[in-house]
Amino acid sequence: MKSPLRLGIVGAGLIWRKTHRNIIEKMKEQFTIAGFCVTSEESWEWIATEHPCVKIHSDYREMAASEDIDAMVILTPIGLNAEVALAGLNADKDVFVEKPLASSSAQAEEVLQAADRMQRQVFVLENAFYDPKMEVARMALDDKAIGQIVMYDQLFHGFIDDDQHDAGGYGRTQWRKEAKFPLGTLFDGGIHTVATNSKLFGNPVSVFAAGTKFRGGFGDYDEVSMLFSYPANGFNGYYSHAGYLCPKRNYFQIRGTEGIMTFDRAGVVIEKNDGSSTTLPAREVSSHVSMWRKLVDVIAHGSPVPYDARQAAFDVRVLEAVEKSIKTGTFVRI
């Protein structure tokens, strides 16, 4: 790829303003913003003010066809991710797509096929996969720091609504309140955990899940409990995700034959069966910054993408299997 890469930003909402914008604008040698595609009047006005020399499109197809763009950064509602990615790929553009890659595995497969056909790159912006703590944990597990993995147990609960718990404005986005994608907040936010678990444990083979709904809006379920099976490695993992329960006492623990692994602000904590305890420090950098730095390295050297599009597509299949298990009350093979 050429440098700096000329980026077209599709969707300049909260995730752009709060996160990606600040990182990309500091990477001037690697990226330049060559265009925006927005549909809201509010976004149009502030972009025209802050980027008076940058072209603003109202149709992503028009942007995809532009010769002024090398790659598209897709920050749209989940239901549009695959559709916009396909437009970019078919117009011979590389694409950066916010997680999840698509709202169904069928859509994800279409994106993969288009990328292969056009020989273009799909970079999935799954920042949690690049969390420095996850890299430290992966290396510790490879080194058998807790022996053989026996099981993992994790709980991630929190509030997201359109009132006092609006999660910095994300809860007020209409497409989240009127979710047209499976599983509600699990599909939107829990995909982070599915991705990091693929990094730590590999891919699960089957899942049993149960879901509960106790408020209006925000998708079909407010809490989902999942039991994942990894028969080749001889262990199972439990994960509970909630979008409308108290966030206190969330945890993530990995139990092995020789100890337990947990996480704190400083890094990864290893507690051995003999009573000894060690904290493995992780770099103090945000997962989004870590992600963009790694992607820049991938672009510069042509190295493999750590969280590649095929893994992202599989992770969508994982959540589809969760939904099927809830509805059938059975273990579902992924």
N, C-alpha and C positions, 0 to 999 in steps of 0.2 A: 504494500500500500504506500501511496505517496504521503509525504509529511510536509506541513501539517495537514491532517485529514479534515476535509471540509464537511462539517456536520449539519444535517437538517434536523431540527428538533420538532418532533410531532407530539403536541400536547405540552403546554407550559404551565401545568398546574402545580399543586403543592410539592410533589416529589422533585420537580425541576427546581422550583424556587428555594426549597429548603435544603436540598442535598446536591443533586448532580450539577447544578449551575455553578456553585461555589468551587467545586473541584475542577470541572472542565475549564472554567475561565482562567484558572491558574496554570493550566497545562498548555501554554501558548505555543510551545515548540511542537507539540503533538497534535493539537486540535485548533480549529477555528470555526466559529459559528457562522454558517453561510445562509441559514434560513430558518424560519419557524413556520409551523402549520398549526393554527388555532382556530377555534370556532366561536369562542365566547368574546363578546365585546370588551369585557374587562381585560382579558388577556391581550387582546389586540392593542388596546390603548397603552398598557404599561410596556409592552414590547416595543411599540412604535416610539415611546419616549426614551427607553433605555438603550435600544438598538436601532437608532434612526437610519442607519445605512444598510440594515439587513432586510432582505425581502421577506414579507409575510404572506404565506399561502393560506387559503381557506379550504383547500382540497389536498389530501395527502397524495393522491394520484398525480396531481400537478407537480408537487414537490418531487415525487419519485422520478418523474420524467425530466426533471431539471438537470442540465449539464453542469450547473454550479454546485451540485451536491455529490460527495463521494460516498457518504454513508448516512443512514437515518437512525436517529435515537428515538425509539418509540416508547412514549410514556403515557399511553392511552388507558382508558378503562379496560379491564381484563378481556371483555368480550370483543374488543377490537384488536388486540395484540397480534393475533395470527393474520387477520385480514390485512392490516397495514404492513406487516412483515412480508407477506406474499407480494404485495404491490411493490415494495422496495426491491425484493430479490428478483422479481420478474422484470424490473427495470434496470437490472444489472448493478444493483447497489448492495453493499454490505449493510447489515442491520444490527443495531444494539436494541434489545427488547427487554423491558422491565419484566420481572417475574410475575406470574408464571408465564411460560412460553405461549400457552394457548388455554382456552377454556374447555378443551376436550383433547383426548389423545389422537382422535382423527384429524383435528386441525393441526396439531403438532406434527403429525406425520406429513401432512401437506407441506408444511414449512421446511421440514428436513428434505423432502424430495425436491422442492424448488431450489434449495441451497445446493444440493448435489448437482442438479441439472445446470444451474447457472454458474457453478463453481465459485460460489460466494460464501462469505462467513456470516454466521449467526452467533452473536455474543449475547448471552442471557444475563441480564443485570441482577443476579442473585447474590447480593452482598454478603449474606450470612455464610455462604460457602467459603468466603475469603476472610472470615473473622480470624485474626491471628491466634486466638485461643483454640480454635478448631484445628489449626495446623499443628500447634504444640501437642494437643490431645492425640491427634492422629499419629504423630511420631512416637509418643509415649506408649500408645497401644501397640504399635509395630514392634517396639522394644520390649514388650511384655512387662511393662511397669506394674501392672496389676495381675500378671499371669494370664490365664485364658479367660476370655470374657464369658461370664455366666448369664448376665442379663443387664438391661438398662431400664431405668425408670425416670420418666420426666413429666413435669406438669408445668404448663404455661397457660396461666389464666390472666385475664385483664378485662378492662371495661373499654368498649368503644360504642358510642351512641351519638345522637345529634344534639345532645343537650350538654350537661356539665362534664361528661366524659367523652368529649369529641376527639380525643387523641390528637390534639394540635390541629384540628380542622379536618382530619381525614374522615371522622365519623359523620361529617356533614355533607360529604359528597353523595350526590343523588344515586350514582350507580352502585355505591356500597349499600345504601339504605334499601334500594330496590334490586338486590342482587339477582342477576340473571345467569349466574354461574353456580356450579354445585357447591354445597356445604357451607356457604356463607363465609364467615371470617376465617374458618380453617383453610379454605382455598386461597384466600387473599393473604393472610398472615402466616398460617401454619405451614405453607409451602416452604418457608425458611427452614423450619425444623426438619421437614422431609429431606431437603437438600443437604443440610449439615449431617444428618444421619446417614445419608448415602456416602458422604465423605468418610465418616468414622467407622461405619459397619458394613459397607457394601449395600447391595440392594436386597430388600426383603423378598421372600417368595410368596407369602400369603398374609392375609390380615383378617382379623375379626374385629368388628366395630359396633358401637351403639351410640346413638345420638339423642339429645334432649333439646326441646324448644320451649322457651318460656317467656318470650316477648314478641312483639310484632316487628317486622322488617329484618334487615340484615341476613337474609338467607334462611335456609331450612333448619339450621341447628345452631344453638347457642353454646352447647358443650358436646364434644365428641371424645369418647374413650376408645383407644385403639390398641390392639395387641398384634404386634408384627412378629413373624416367624422367619428365622434364618437357619433352616435345617442343615445346610452344608457346614455351618460353623457351630452348630449345636447350641444356639441360644435364642431367646425371645426378648422383645422389648415392648414396654408399655409407654404410651404417650396420651396425655389428656390435654386437649386444647379447648379453651373457652373464650368467648368474646364478650361475656357479660357476667363475670364472676370476679370476686375480690382477688387482686393480684398479689396479695401477701403470701409469703412462704412458697413461692414457685421454686422449683428445684430441678436439677438434672444430675443423676448419679449413675455411674457405670460400675457394676460389681464384677470382680474377677476372682479367680481362685487364690490370689495372693494379696488382695486388697481392694480398695474402692477409689474411684476417681470422681471428684466433684469439681466445681468451678466457683471462683470468687473474683473480686475485682482485680486482684493482682495477677491471676493466671489460673493454672490447672493444679489442683491439689491432689496429691497421691497419699493416701493413708494405708499403710501396710498392715498385714495381720499381726505383726510383732509389736504394733503400737507406734512405730515411727511415722513421721509425717513430713512431706516435702512439697513445697510450692514451686512449680515450674513457671517462671515468668513468661508473659506474652508481651509483644511489642505494644506500646500504648499508641495505637493508631486506629481510627475508625474502620469498620469493615468496608464502608463505601470507598474510602481513600485507598485502602489495601486492594480492593477490587480494581479500581481504575488504574492504579500503578501496575498491577499484574497484566491487565489487558493491554496497556501501552507496551509492556515488555513482549507480550505475545505478538502484537502487531509489528514491532520493530524487528523481531528475530524469527518470526514465522513458527514459533514453538506451539505445541498443542494448547488448546484452551482448557484450563483446569476444570471448569464447570461447563462441559460442552453441551451442545444443543440436544444430543441424543440422551444424555443423562437428564436434562431438563424435561424432555418428552416422557421419559420413563417416570419421572416424579409426578407428572400429570396423571399417568396411568395408576400410580400408587393411590392418589386421591380418588380417582374413579372407582378403584376397588374398594376403598373405604366407604364410599357412598353406596355401592352395591351391597356390601356386607350389612350396612345399617338397614337397608330395605328388605333384605332376604333373611337376616338373622343367622347367617352362615359364615364360615370361613370362606374367603374368596381368594383364589389364586391370582397373582398379579401378572 
